Amino acid sequence: MSIAKGLRISGKAVILFIFSVFTIFPFIWMIISALKTKAEIMDVNHFFPETFQWQNFTDVLTDSPLLQYVGNSLFVSAVTLLIQIVTGAMIAYAIVFLTFRGRGILFGVIMCTYMVPTAATYIPSYIILSDMKLLNTFTGLIISNCVSIFGIFLLRQAFMQVPKGLIEAARIDGGSHWKILWRVVCPITKSSFITFGLMNFISCYNNYMWPSLITDSDSKMLVSQGLRKFFIEGGAYGTEWALVMAGSTIIVLPLLILFAFTQKWFISGIGGDTGMKG
């Protein structure tokens, strides 16, 4: 029996190892390519460079506005996420803990909007921002993404696991809805908040199509736009793929650091763990 159990564990370990190799290989290839010359990247017969070209990273950092692009993306993503958390938590709280006519219909309408293709909203959103004189601004980028339907759904599912008796007790003690939300519900469902925050931060950080439509100034570009314009699309480096890979590595680094510090709560949030015991 123990031998069979050991074989099952070993089989799972082998499968996980294989999937892990396929998952991490693009990152390894990107980093190794960043340390090659252009000719070595085009040579498929050698995986590792003959000499590590560390100057590719210094060239990217000193001779390009990449750090400005990263700073723009971090700022826009952080502010957008903060607003999304507040709006998502308030809407989810109202749907779960408040009693009013049409509550189920409201949630149904919200979820139906999730099925609308994002591209279908580009033209009306562009017109609205144009009328508000917010094109080519960070404000336009932020307010056009200030509500996350995914976040509302995720937080609603987490809030539904909070005992209603706990909320009633907080109300009896004189707690307002605002205090109950942030001092009672939020700490209990912390893992779901972190999962929501991490996924939406990455999505906003990597967003390309919508920022490309409403911003055209180099000083307002996010990382995806900047990487394409400056490094690939006839920019200063043209097709210098080693520098493109070096820039991509620098761009990905903040996301890897963020995930490293939040993976524990992220996995708990994906699994539906709200932190409730017993």
DRENRO-847193 format. One line per field, with one value per residue: residue number from 1; chain; x, y, z of N, C-alpha, C in turn. Coordinates in nm, 3 decimals, padded with zeros to 5 digits, always signed. Layout:
resi	(NUM,...)
chain	(A,...)
nx	(X,...)
ny	(Y,...)
nz	(Z,...)
cax	(X,...)
cay	(Y,...)
caz	(Z,...)
cx	(X,...)
cy	(Y,...)
cz	(Z,...)
end
This chain:
resi	(1,2,3,4,5,6,7,8,9,10,11,12,13,14,15,16,17,18,19,20,21,22,23,24,25,26,27,28,29,30,31,32,33,34,35,36,37,38,39,40,41,42,43,44,45,46,47,48,49,50,51,52,53,54,55,56,57,58,59,60,61,62,63,64,65,66,67,68,69,70,71,72,73,74,75,76,77,78,79,80,81,82,83,84,85,86,87,88,89,90,91,92,93,94,95,96,97,98,99,100,101,102,103,104,105,106,107,108,109,110,111,112,113,114,115,116,117,118,119,120,121,122,123,124,125,126,127,128,129,130,131,132,133,134,135,136,137,138,139,140,141,142,143,144,145,146,147,148,149,150,151,152,153,154,155,156,157,158,159,160,161,162,163,164,165,166,167,168,169,170,171,172,173,174,175,176,177,178,179,180,181,182,183,184,185,186,187,188,189,190,191,192,193,194,195,196,197,198,199,200,201,202,203,204,205,206,207,208,209,210,211,212,213,214,215,216,217,218,219,220,221,222,223,224,225,226,227,228,229,230,231,232,233,234,235,236,237,238,239,240,241,242,243,244,245,246,247,248,249,250,251,252,253,254,255,256,257,258,259,260,261,262,263,264,265,266,267,268,269,270,271,272,273,274,275,276,277,278)
chain	(A,A,A,A,A,A,A,A,A,A,A,A,A,A,A,A,A,A,A,A,A,A,A,A,A,A,A,A,A,A,A,A,A,A,A,A,A,A,A,A,A,A,A,A,A,A,A,A,A,A,A,A,A,A,A,A,A,A,A,A,A,A,A,A,A,A,A,A,A,A,A,A,A,A,A,A,A,A,A,A,A,A,A,A,A,A,A,A,A,A,A,A,A,A,A,A,A,A,A,A,A,A,A,A,A,A,A,A,A,A,A,A,A,A,A,A,A,A,A,A,A,A,A,A,A,A,A,A,A,A,A,A,A,A,A,A,A,A,A,A,A,A,A,A,A,A,A,A,A,A,A,A,A,A,A,A,A,A,A,A,A,A,A,A,A,A,A,A,A,A,A,A,A,A,A,A,A,A,A,A,A,A,A,A,A,A,A,A,A,A,A,A,A,A,A,A,A,A,A,A,A,A,A,A,A,A,A,A,A,A,A,A,A,A,A,A,A,A,A,A,A,A,A,A,A,A,A,A,A,A,A,A,A,A,A,A,A,A,A,A,A,A,A,A,A,A,A,A,A,A,A,A,A,A,A,A,A,A,A,A,A,A,A,A,A,A,A,A,A,A,A,A,A,A,A,A,A,A)
nx	(+00.084,+00.191,+00.392,+00.245,+00.124,+00.350,+00.434,+00.224,+00.257,+00.510,+00.454,+00.282,+00.460,+00.643,+00.480,+00.407,+00.660,+00.726,+00.527,+00.602,+00.853,+00.783,+00.636,+00.814,+01.014,+00.990,+01.058,+01.320,+01.440,+01.404,+01.564,+01.819,+01.845,+01.859,+02.116,+02.272,+02.433,+02.299,+02.348,+02.390,+02.140,+01.997,+02.115,+02.031,+02.162,+02.301,+02.231,+02.316,+02.496,+02.818,+02.970,+02.857,+02.649,+02.631,+02.613,+02.394,+02.174,+02.249,+02.266,+02.001,+01.882,+02.013,+02.014,+01.757,+01.406,+01.296,+01.266,+01.101,+00.868,+00.807,+00.766,+00.539,+00.350,+00.341,+00.241,-00.013,-00.136,-00.137,-00.296,-00.535,-00.600,-00.642,-00.875,-01.047,-01.061,-01.194,-01.442,-01.531,-01.548,-01.744,-01.971,-02.000,-02.044,-02.290,-02.457,-02.447,-02.493,-02.686,-03.036,-03.258,-03.497,-03.477,-03.217,-03.102,-03.147,-02.988,-02.731,-02.731,-02.744,-02.498,-02.321,-02.387,-02.278,-02.018,-01.995,-01.987,-01.789,-01.466,-01.361,-01.589,-01.654,-01.474,-01.509,-01.740,-01.631,-01.404,-01.518,-01.650,-01.433,-01.305,-01.490,-01.472,-01.224,-01.004,-00.834,-00.517,-00.412,-00.319,-00.530,-00.751,-00.686,-00.706,-00.971,-01.125,-01.104,-01.202,-01.379,-01.415,-01.555,-01.493,-01.365,-01.582,-01.743,-01.566,-01.521,-01.781,-01.839,-01.661,-01.752,-01.997,-01.938,-01.893,-02.015,-02.351,-02.438,-02.217,-02.201,-02.443,-02.398,-02.198,-02.339,-02.522,-02.348,-02.311,-02.169,-02.100,-02.189,-01.965,-01.751,-01.794,-01.748,-01.470,-01.338,-01.430,-01.532,-01.337,-01.078,-01.134,-01.173,-00.929,-00.749,-00.889,-00.910,-00.641,-00.588,-00.761,-00.645,-00.382,-00.423,-00.565,-00.388,-00.172,-00.302,-00.369,-00.115,+00.001,-00.157,-00.232,-00.380,-00.600,-00.469,-00.305,-00.484,-00.583,-00.370,-00.092,+00.139,+00.484,+00.563,+00.350,+00.324,+00.271,+00.430,+00.397,+00.330,+00.554,+00.765,+00.716,+00.717,+00.965,+01.165,+01.106,+00.931,+01.062,+01.215,+01.474,+01.643,+01.559,+01.562,+01.711,+01.725,+01.836,+01.846,+01.577,+01.489,+01.626,+01.502,+01.241,+01.281,+01.341,+01.097,+00.922,+01.017,+00.915,+00.658,+00.715,+00.841,+00.630,+00.447,+00.595,+00.586,+00.318,+00.216,+00.129,-00.118,-00.249,-00.282,-00.447,-00.671,-00.755,-00.831,-01.058,-01.046,-01.138,-01.029,-01.177,-01.236,-01.351)
ny	(-00.121,+00.124,+00.142,+00.174,+00.417,+00.578,+00.562,+00.694,+00.952,+01.007,+00.997,+01.219,+01.418,+01.406,+01.477,+01.740,+01.854,+01.841,+02.008,+02.242,+02.294,+02.350,+02.579,+02.765,+02.783,+02.982,+03.219,+03.166,+03.141,+03.401,+03.553,+03.442,+03.503,+03.778,+03.810,+03.763,+03.825,+03.985,+03.821,+03.574,+03.519,+03.468,+03.235,+02.913,+02.692,+02.707,+02.731,+02.869,+03.177,+03.267,+03.456,+03.631,+03.902,+04.145,+04.415,+04.472,+04.515,+04.746,+04.922,+04.937,+05.054,+05.298,+05.423,+05.443,+05.529,+05.340,+05.300,+05.512,+05.435,+05.204,+05.320,+05.480,+05.278,+05.139,+05.340,+05.407,+05.154,+05.096,+05.305,+05.268,+05.008,+05.051,+05.209,+05.028,+04.825,+04.956,+05.033,+04.780,+04.632,+04.779,+04.752,+04.470,+04.426,+04.559,+04.400,+04.155,+04.192,+04.388,+04.450,+04.493,+04.583,+04.417,+04.326,+04.083,+04.108,+04.326,+04.223,+04.031,+04.192,+04.322,+04.105,+04.031,+04.236,+04.157,+03.979,+04.127,+04.204,+04.344,+04.511,+04.619,+04.830,+05.028,+05.245,+05.402,+05.462,+05.604,+05.830,+05.944,+06.007,+06.185,+06.396,+06.479,+06.586,+06.422,+06.263,+06.117,+06.132,+06.045,+06.039,+05.981,+05.718,+05.593,+05.640,+05.519,+05.256,+05.205,+05.033,+04.691,+04.411,+04.143,+04.161,+04.237,+04.007,+03.811,+03.909,+03.913,+03.638,+03.567,+03.724,+03.607,+03.391,+03.483,+03.479,+03.574,+03.638,+03.755,+03.998,+04.113,+04.134,+04.326,+04.543,+04.581,+04.666,+04.920,+04.974,+05.129,+05.079,+05.125,+05.095,+04.829,+04.696,+04.744,+04.690,+04.453,+04.267,+04.284,+04.209,+03.936,+03.825,+03.857,+03.714,+03.686,+03.952,+04.005,+03.826,+03.927,+04.182,+04.122,+03.988,+04.179,+04.392,+04.293,+04.259,+04.524,+04.638,+04.509,+04.589,+04.679,+04.746,+04.933,+05.157,+05.230,+05.338,+05.574,+05.726,+05.904,+06.029,+06.022,+06.057,+05.964,+05.699,+05.347,+05.039,+04.830,+04.967,+05.135,+04.954,+04.835,+05.056,+05.190,+04.992,+04.805,+04.879,+05.029,+05.186,+05.322,+05.104,+04.928,+04.618,+04.496,+04.236,+04.131,+04.349,+04.400,+04.172,+04.212,+04.446,+04.346,+04.164,+04.335,+04.467,+04.263,+04.199,+04.355,+04.239,+03.972,+03.999,+04.106,+03.891,+03.699,+03.790,+03.774,+03.523,+03.326,+03.417,+03.456,+03.196,+03.092,+03.255,+03.184,+02.927,+02.969,+03.020,+03.194,+03.251,+03.180,+02.974,+02.664)
nz	(+00.000,+00.082,-00.107,-00.343,-00.287,-00.276,-00.542,-00.669,-00.568,-00.668,-00.942,-00.967,-00.897,-01.109,-01.325,-01.249,-01.252,-01.524,-01.638,-01.509,-01.620,-01.887,-01.836,-01.722,-01.909,-02.126,-01.984,-01.903,-02.154,-02.249,-02.071,-02.117,-02.388,-02.367,-02.290,-02.505,-02.825,-03.124,-03.347,-03.224,-03.120,-03.349,-03.426,-03.411,-03.328,-03.095,-02.758,-02.528,-02.474,-02.610,-02.478,-02.200,-02.242,-02.058,-02.081,-02.233,-02.068,-01.928,-02.141,-02.226,-02.000,-01.976,-02.225,-02.320,-02.277,-02.100,-01.822,-01.758,-01.890,-01.743,-01.492,-01.551,-01.607,-01.362,-01.194,-01.312,-01.303,-01.026,-00.915,-01.059,-00.975,-00.700,-00.704,-00.830,-00.636,-00.426,-00.547,-00.638,-00.397,-00.258,-00.423,-00.427,-00.154,-00.118,-00.278,-00.148,+00.134,+00.175,+00.168,-00.085,-00.336,-00.644,-00.628,-00.714,-00.989,-01.048,-01.002,-01.204,-01.433,-01.411,-01.443,-01.701,-01.850,-01.846,-02.048,-02.274,-02.551,-02.508,-02.707,-02.818,-02.659,-02.705,-02.894,-02.794,-02.540,-02.610,-02.731,-02.512,-02.339,-02.506,-02.520,-02.258,-02.253,-02.192,-02.331,-02.403,-02.144,-01.807,-01.631,-01.794,-01.870,-01.623,-01.513,-01.704,-01.649,-01.398,-01.275,-01.209,-01.341,-01.306,-01.056,-00.892,-00.907,-00.798,-00.535,-00.440,-00.428,-00.227,-00.012,+00.036,+00.189,+00.439,+00.766,+00.823,+01.074,+01.197,+01.067,+01.145,+01.419,+01.423,+01.327,+01.534,+01.728,+01.647,+01.418,+01.107,+00.759,+00.604,+00.789,+00.866,+00.628,+00.574,+00.814,+00.915,+00.715,+00.508,+00.632,+00.684,+00.434,+00.308,+00.140,-00.100,-00.181,-00.230,-00.437,-00.634,-00.658,-00.749,-00.998,-01.148,-01.142,-01.290,-01.535,-01.602,-01.608,-01.825,-02.031,-02.365,-02.608,-02.552,-02.413,-02.628,-02.804,-02.689,-02.604,-02.727,-02.675,-02.602,-02.338,-02.195,-02.239,-02.175,-02.062,-02.255,-02.491,-02.514,-02.535,-02.782,-02.961,-02.921,-02.928,-03.127,-03.345,-03.574,-03.407,-03.195,-03.169,-03.361,-03.495,-03.294,-03.127,-02.894,-02.721,-02.707,-02.569,-02.330,-02.241,-02.212,-02.005,-01.790,-01.774,-01.696,-01.446,-01.212,-01.187,-01.128,-00.881,-00.732,-00.741,-00.604,-00.341,-00.283,-00.338,-00.158,-00.047,-00.285,-00.394,-00.193,-00.228,-00.489,-00.436,-00.293,-00.021,+00.255,+00.493,+00.708,+00.986,+01.115)
cax	(+00.000,+00.280,+00.462,+00.151,+00.109,+00.473,+00.434,+00.130,+00.320,+00.619,+00.393,+00.235,+00.578,+00.698,+00.389,+00.422,+00.791,+00.719,+00.451,+00.680,+00.957,+00.720,+00.590,+00.925,+01.110,+00.992,+01.130,+01.461,+01.484,+01.408,+01.680,+01.941,+01.852,+01.900,+02.261,+02.338,+02.439,+02.194,+02.385,+02.372,+01.997,+01.953,+02.179,+01.954,+02.246,+02.360,+02.132,+02.382,+02.588,+02.961,+03.008,+02.737,+02.648,+02.562,+02.594,+02.261,+02.085,+02.287,+02.231,+01.857,+01.847,+02.073,+01.995,+01.617,+01.313,+01.224,+01.229,+00.984,+00.753,+00.776,+00.707,+00.403,+00.264,+00.324,+00.153,-00.149,-00.188,-00.161,-00.412,-00.651,-00.634,-00.697,-01.014,-01.122,-01.085,-01.297,-01.572,-01.571,-01.587,-01.870,-02.080,-02.017,-02.104,-02.431,-02.529,-02.451,-02.537,-02.799,-03.161,-03.332,-03.569,-03.400,-03.077,-03.061,-03.146,-02.870,-02.613,-02.742,-02.707,-02.353,-02.252,-02.411,-02.181,-01.890,-01.996,-01.971,-01.647,-01.400,-01.345,-01.715,-01.665,-01.367,-01.558,-01.812,-01.540,-01.317,-01.598,-01.673,-01.309,-01.279,-01.578,-01.425,-01.087,-00.916,-00.749,-00.372,-00.386,-00.326,-00.665,-00.837,-00.653,-00.747,-01.115,-01.188,-01.093,-01.218,-01.467,-01.379,-01.664,-01.431,-01.344,-01.712,-01.783,-01.478,-01.545,-01.915,-01.830,-01.593,-01.838,-02.108,-01.892,-01.885,-02.141,-02.438,-02.446,-02.106,-02.238,-02.550,-02.337,-02.127,-02.441,-02.576,-02.246,-02.310,-02.080,-02.159,-02.159,-01.826,-01.662,-01.812,-01.682,-01.323,-01.280,-01.479,-01.538,-01.211,-00.975,-01.171,-01.160,-00.806,-00.688,-00.962,-00.869,-00.506,-00.602,-00.821,-00.547,-00.269,-00.465,-00.602,-00.267,-00.098,-00.380,-00.355,+00.026,+00.033,-00.256,-00.170,-00.469,-00.673,-00.377,-00.254,-00.589,-00.614,-00.249,+00.006,+00.257,+00.587,+00.570,+00.235,+00.318,+00.292,+00.542,+00.371,+00.343,+00.692,+00.852,+00.695,+00.755,+01.105,+01.258,+01.073,+00.866,+01.143,+01.267,+01.617,+01.717,+01.510,+01.546,+01.814,+01.644,+01.898,+01.801,+01.433,+01.477,+01.671,+01.394,+01.129,+01.317,+01.324,+00.954,+00.857,+01.073,+00.824,+00.549,+00.768,+00.862,+00.497,+00.390,+00.673,+00.544,+00.173,+00.171,+00.059,-00.258,-00.305,-00.326,-00.562,-00.786,-00.801,-00.897,-01.181,-01.024,-01.161,-00.965,-01.270,-01.206,-01.454)
cay	(+00.000,+00.238,+00.150,+00.231,+00.559,+00.644,+00.571,+00.801,+01.081,+01.027,+01.029,+01.358,+01.506,+01.407,+01.556,+01.880,+01.899,+01.860,+02.130,+02.355,+02.320,+02.418,+02.711,+02.856,+02.790,+03.113,+03.318,+03.133,+03.175,+03.547,+03.603,+03.400,+03.581,+03.913,+03.809,+03.725,+03.923,+03.964,+03.706,+03.452,+03.493,+03.410,+03.105,+02.817,+02.577,+02.726,+02.785,+02.964,+03.268,+03.243,+03.552,+03.698,+04.045,+04.217,+04.556,+04.490,+04.571,+04.885,+05.001,+04.960,+05.142,+05.431,+05.482,+05.437,+05.574,+05.225,+05.320,+05.601,+05.354,+05.119,+05.407,+05.514,+05.161,+05.112,+05.444,+05.389,+05.026,+05.105,+05.392,+05.200,+04.896,+05.104,+05.248,+04.905,+04.755,+05.029,+05.019,+04.639,+04.592,+04.844,+04.690,+04.334,+04.436,+04.594,+04.286,+04.041,+04.220,+04.481,+04.397,+04.593,+04.526,+04.408,+04.296,+03.976,+04.160,+04.412,+04.138,+03.970,+04.293,+04.342,+03.991,+04.033,+04.327,+04.086,+03.904,+04.220,+04.211,+04.468,+04.596,+04.686,+04.949,+05.123,+05.367,+05.491,+05.510,+05.706,+05.953,+06.002,+06.068,+06.301,+06.504,+06.523,+06.636,+06.335,+06.181,+06.135,+06.167,+05.935,+06.040,+05.907,+05.576,+05.541,+05.638,+05.429,+05.120,+05.217,+04.927,+04.559,+04.314,+04.024,+04.187,+04.233,+03.867,+03.740,+03.955,+03.867,+03.498,+03.561,+03.783,+03.515,+03.293,+03.549,+03.455,+03.690,+03.675,+03.844,+04.131,+04.165,+04.173,+04.451,+04.648,+04.606,+04.743,+05.057,+04.990,+05.171,+04.987,+05.149,+05.032,+04.683,+04.648,+04.750,+04.642,+04.319,+04.180,+04.286,+04.122,+03.796,+03.783,+03.919,+03.640,+03.718,+04.086,+03.998,+03.760,+04.028,+04.287,+04.074,+03.958,+04.302,+04.473,+04.238,+04.288,+04.666,+04.663,+04.455,+04.633,+04.742,+04.799,+05.052,+05.271,+05.272,+05.413,+05.705,+05.800,+05.906,+06.103,+05.935,+06.073,+05.898,+05.559,+05.238,+04.954,+04.755,+05.061,+05.183,+04.846,+04.817,+05.173,+05.229,+04.884,+04.716,+04.940,+05.135,+05.274,+05.345,+04.979,+04.851,+04.474,+04.447,+04.150,+04.114,+04.462,+04.379,+04.072,+04.276,+04.534,+04.263,+04.109,+04.443,+04.494,+04.152,+04.187,+04.399,+04.144,+03.854,+04.037,+04.119,+03.758,+03.629,+03.834,+03.754,+03.394,+03.251,+03.463,+03.437,+03.057,+03.077,+03.321,+03.102,+02.808,+03.005,+03.027,+03.328,+03.265,+03.137,+02.844,+02.605)
caz	(+00.000,+00.089,-00.235,-00.439,-00.255,-00.317,-00.688,-00.707,-00.536,-00.764,-01.071,-00.962,-00.897,-01.244,-01.409,-01.211,-01.298,-01.669,-01.663,-01.459,-01.719,-02.000,-01.793,-01.693,-02.020,-02.195,-01.904,-01.912,-02.290,-02.258,-01.997,-02.188,-02.511,-02.331,-02.266,-02.629,-02.933,-03.223,-03.429,-03.145,-03.110,-03.476,-03.442,-03.334,-03.293,-02.962,-02.664,-02.439,-02.545,-02.590,-02.373,-02.149,-02.279,-01.950,-02.119,-02.294,-01.966,-01.902,-02.260,-02.223,-01.889,-01.989,-02.358,-02.361,-02.172,-02.049,-01.681,-01.757,-01.926,-01.627,-01.390,-01.594,-01.591,-01.219,-01.138,-01.363,-01.254,-00.882,-00.888,-01.115,-00.888,-00.576,-00.730,-00.857,-00.509,-00.352,-00.615,-00.639,-00.262,-00.223,-00.499,-00.377,-00.020,-00.132,-00.335,-00.054,+00.271,+00.181,+00.114,-00.161,-00.449,-00.767,-00.600,-00.804,-01.126,-01.058,-01.019,-01.336,-01.533,-01.399,-01.502,-01.846,-01.911,-01.856,-02.173,-02.386,-02.593,-02.470,-02.825,-02.847,-02.576,-02.736,-02.960,-02.701,-02.435,-02.671,-02.749,-02.379,-02.293,-02.592,-02.475,-02.127,-02.272,-02.113,-02.416,-02.385,-02.004,-01.711,-01.574,-01.886,-01.859,-01.493,-01.491,-01.800,-01.598,-01.253,-01.224,-01.260,-01.325,-01.246,-00.914,-00.825,-00.897,-00.706,-00.399,-00.401,-00.389,-00.098,+00.091,+00.066,+00.287,+00.570,+00.840,+00.835,+01.215,+01.227,+01.017,+01.232,+01.546,+01.400,+01.314,+01.669,+01.800,+01.596,+01.304,+00.980,+00.649,+00.562,+00.886,+00.860,+00.506,+00.576,+00.940,+00.946,+00.597,+00.435,+00.691,+00.674,+00.293,+00.261,+00.030,-00.223,-00.219,-00.286,-00.567,-00.722,-00.682,-00.829,-01.134,-01.219,-01.157,-01.405,-01.655,-01.632,-01.637,-01.958,-02.129,-02.481,-02.710,-02.511,-02.398,-02.759,-02.873,-02.629,-02.574,-02.836,-02.630,-02.546,-02.193,-02.133,-02.282,-02.080,-02.102,-02.379,-02.602,-02.524,-02.582,-02.925,-03.041,-02.910,-02.953,-03.237,-03.459,-03.633,-03.304,-03.189,-03.182,-03.473,-03.469,-03.203,-03.041,-02.762,-02.639,-02.685,-02.462,-02.206,-02.199,-02.167,-01.874,-01.692,-01.761,-01.624,-01.310,-01.105,-01.171,-01.060,-00.740,-00.672,-00.723,-00.503,-00.209,-00.262,-00.389,-00.053,-00.041,-00.419,-00.404,-00.105,-00.291,-00.601,-00.380,-00.226,+00.122,+00.307,+00.623,+00.813,+01.044,+01.195)
cx	(+00.087,+00.358,+00.373,+00.132,+00.232,+00.482,+00.341,+00.192,+00.432,+00.565,+00.344,+00.353,+00.638,+00.612,+00.402,+00.555,+00.789,+00.643,+00.527,+00.789,+00.899,+00.676,+00.705,+01.020,+01.107,+01.068,+01.281,+01.517,+01.497,+01.532,+01.810,+01.957,+01.896,+02.050,+02.339,+02.358,+02.325,+02.222,+02.363,+02.225,+01.945,+02.013,+02.110,+02.036,+02.307,+02.257,+02.193,+02.478,+02.734,+03.016,+02.881,+02.748,+02.569,+02.535,+02.461,+02.165,+02.120,+02.254,+02.082,+01.819,+01.898,+02.040,+01.850,+01.529,+01.237,+01.180,+01.110,+00.858,+00.710,+00.711,+00.564,+00.307,+00.238,+00.228,+00.008,-00.211,-00.223,-00.285,-00.540,-00.696,-00.695,-00.844,-01.100,-01.154,-01.197,-01.434,-01.620,-01.619,-01.722,-01.988,-02.107,-02.082,-02.254,-02.512,-02.546,-02.521,-02.652,-02.921,-03.237,-03.394,-03.480,-03.252,-03.024,-03.052,-03.023,-02.745,-02.614,-02.701,-02.555,-02.278,-02.273,-02.313,-02.044,-01.879,-01.983,-01.823,-01.587,-01.388,-01.472,-01.731,-01.564,-01.420,-01.637,-01.723,-01.449,-01.392,-01.620,-01.547,-01.273,-01.363,-01.532,-01.281,-00.985,-00.835,-00.603,-00.338,-00.390,-00.465,-00.761,-00.813,-00.710,-00.899,-01.187,-01.179,-01.119,-01.312,-01.428,-01.495,-01.611,-01.411,-01.474,-01.756,-01.699,-01.506,-01.684,-01.910,-01.761,-01.681,-01.952,-02.068,-01.876,-02.017,-02.223,-02.449,-02.335,-02.137,-02.345,-02.494,-02.264,-02.225,-02.499,-02.478,-02.231,-02.219,-02.155,-02.122,-02.013,-01.728,-01.673,-01.739,-01.532,-01.261,-01.324,-01.468,-01.402,-01.103,-01.006,-01.147,-01.033,-00.746,-00.758,-00.928,-00.732,-00.509,-00.657,-00.717,-00.434,-00.310,-00.497,-00.482,-00.187,-00.169,-00.363,-00.212,+00.061,-00.061,-00.190,-00.272,-00.535,-00.579,-00.323,-00.355,-00.604,-00.489,-00.152,+00.132,+00.357,+00.592,+00.455,+00.227,+00.342,+00.395,+00.518,+00.383,+00.488,+00.786,+00.838,+00.747,+00.905,+01.200,+01.231,+01.027,+00.946,+01.201,+01.417,+01.698,+01.668,+01.487,+01.661,+01.746,+01.705,+01.855,+01.652,+01.412,+01.522,+01.563,+01.274,+01.156,+01.298,+01.176,+00.884,+00.900,+00.979,+00.709,+00.595,+00.791,+00.728,+00.436,+00.464,+00.627,+00.396,+00.124,+00.093,-00.089,-00.326,-00.360,-00.447,-00.687,-00.842,-00.877,-01.024,-01.169,-01.041,-01.094,-01.055,-01.234,-01.327,-01.595)
cy	(+00.125,+00.257,+00.214,+00.381,+00.637,+00.661,+00.682,+00.939,+01.112,+01.065,+01.173,+01.455,+01.517,+01.494,+01.705,+01.937,+01.929,+01.988,+02.254,+02.394,+02.396,+02.560,+02.810,+02.874,+02.924,+03.220,+03.293,+03.172,+03.326,+03.602,+03.567,+03.478,+03.724,+03.924,+03.767,+03.847,+03.893,+03.841,+03.576,+03.418,+03.425,+03.272,+03.003,+02.697,+02.588,+02.794,+02.892,+03.053,+03.231,+03.333,+03.626,+03.849,+04.125,+04.363,+04.579,+04.555,+04.716,+04.975,+05.035,+05.062,+05.284,+05.501,+05.478,+05.487,+05.460,+05.244,+05.415,+05.524,+05.265,+05.201,+05.448,+05.398,+05.129,+05.213,+05.422,+05.261,+05.033,+05.189,+05.327,+05.087,+04.944,+05.142,+05.124,+04.829,+04.823,+05.011,+04.874,+04.593,+04.653,+04.779,+04.548,+04.333,+04.464,+04.475,+04.173,+04.076,+04.319,+04.418,+04.509,+04.524,+04.529,+04.376,+04.188,+04.022,+04.247,+04.329,+04.071,+04.066,+04.316,+04.228,+03.984,+04.126,+04.261,+04.009,+03.995,+04.225,+04.347,+04.564,+04.673,+04.815,+05.057,+05.254,+05.456,+05.545,+05.620,+05.837,+06.023,+06.073,+06.191,+06.421,+06.562,+06.578,+06.554,+06.239,+06.217,+06.185,+06.041,+05.926,+05.962,+05.757,+05.517,+05.531,+05.547,+05.283,+05.115,+05.114,+04.796,+04.462,+04.185,+04.042,+04.182,+04.089,+03.792,+03.780,+03.914,+03.723,+03.484,+03.615,+03.689,+03.409,+03.352,+03.528,+03.584,+03.736,+03.770,+03.987,+04.193,+04.210,+04.306,+04.568,+04.683,+04.689,+04.885,+05.080,+05.032,+05.070,+05.003,+05.080,+04.880,+04.626,+04.638,+04.696,+04.501,+04.227,+04.171,+04.199,+03.973,+03.743,+03.840,+03.847,+03.668,+03.858,+04.084,+03.931,+03.857,+04.134,+04.241,+04.053,+04.085,+04.394,+04.425,+04.271,+04.434,+04.699,+04.620,+04.505,+04.709,+04.814,+04.930,+05.171,+05.321,+05.358,+05.554,+05.784,+05.792,+05.982,+06.005,+05.942,+06.003,+05.749,+05.462,+05.142,+04.881,+04.844,+05.101,+05.077,+04.829,+04.936,+05.198,+05.118,+04.806,+04.792,+05.058,+05.231,+05.280,+05.218,+04.891,+04.706,+04.419,+04.363,+04.126,+04.226,+04.454,+04.281,+04.130,+04.369,+04.456,+04.204,+04.213,+04.472,+04.388,+04.147,+04.238,+04.302,+04.019,+03.882,+04.046,+03.983,+03.681,+03.665,+03.803,+03.615,+03.314,+03.287,+03.445,+03.296,+03.032,+03.139,+03.244,+02.981,+02.838,+03.012,+03.170,+03.352,+03.224,+02.997,+02.795,+02.630)
cz	(+00.000,-00.041,-00.341,-00.416,-00.298,-00.468,-00.736,-00.682,-00.635,-00.901,-01.076,-00.967,-01.036,-01.336,-01.379,-01.258,-01.448,-01.703,-01.618,-01.559,-01.837,-01.963,-01.780,-01.810,-02.095,-02.118,-01.911,-02.049,-02.307,-02.190,-02.070,-02.318,-02.484,-02.310,-02.390,-02.719,-03.031,-03.308,-03.354,-03.128,-03.236,-03.502,-03.352,-03.291,-03.154,-02.872,-02.575,-02.519,-02.518,-02.480,-02.330,-02.172,-02.174,-01.987,-02.188,-02.195,-01.937,-02.020,-02.260,-02.117,-01.910,-02.120,-02.407,-02.246,-02.107,-01.904,-01.668,-01.791,-01.809,-01.517,-01.424,-01.569,-01.445,-01.156,-01.181,-01.308,-01.106,-00.852,-00.940,-01.023,-00.757,-00.593,-00.756,-00.729,-00.432,-00.416,-00.614,-00.504,-00.223,-00.295,-00.450,-00.239,-00.029,-00.183,-00.234,+00.076,+00.283,+00.115,+00.044,-00.282,-00.574,-00.747,-00.695,-00.949,-01.148,-01.080,-01.155,-01.446,-01.531,-01.466,-01.653,-01.916,-01.926,-01.987,-02.295,-02.424,-02.559,-02.587,-02.857,-02.766,-02.613,-02.795,-02.865,-02.590,-02.487,-02.686,-02.616,-02.329,-02.377,-02.549,-02.341,-02.132,-02.193,-02.200,-02.391,-02.243,-01.919,-01.650,-01.663,-01.879,-01.731,-01.482,-01.590,-01.757,-01.448,-01.193,-01.290,-01.234,-01.264,-01.097,-00.835,-00.804,-00.793,-00.561,-00.351,-00.354,-00.253,+00.014,+00.130,+00.167,+00.427,+00.643,+00.855,+00.980,+01.256,+01.183,+01.104,+01.366,+01.532,+01.388,+01.451,+01.751,+01.747,+01.478,+01.178,+00.872,+00.605,+00.657,+00.883,+00.739,+00.523,+00.703,+00.977,+00.824,+00.527,+00.499,+00.678,+00.533,+00.229,+00.139,-00.102,-00.273,-00.286,-00.422,-00.670,-00.759,-00.773,-00.974,-01.211,-01.237,-01.278,-01.535,-01.697,-01.673,-01.779,-02.067,-02.243,-02.571,-02.668,-02.486,-02.532,-02.833,-02.818,-02.589,-02.693,-02.799,-02.569,-02.394,-02.121,-02.167,-02.168,-02.139,-02.234,-02.501,-02.623,-02.579,-02.733,-03.006,-03.039,-02.954,-03.081,-03.360,-03.514,-03.533,-03.306,-03.211,-03.296,-03.435,-03.386,-03.095,-02.904,-02.668,-02.612,-02.570,-02.328,-02.151,-02.146,-02.030,-01.765,-01.668,-01.677,-01.477,-01.201,-01.081,-01.098,-00.911,-00.667,-00.645,-00.614,-00.362,-00.179,-00.300,-00.285,-00.050,-00.177,-00.435,-00.315,-00.164,-00.406,-00.549,-00.305,-00.074,+00.168,+00.441,+00.737,+00.860,+01.125,+01.142)
end
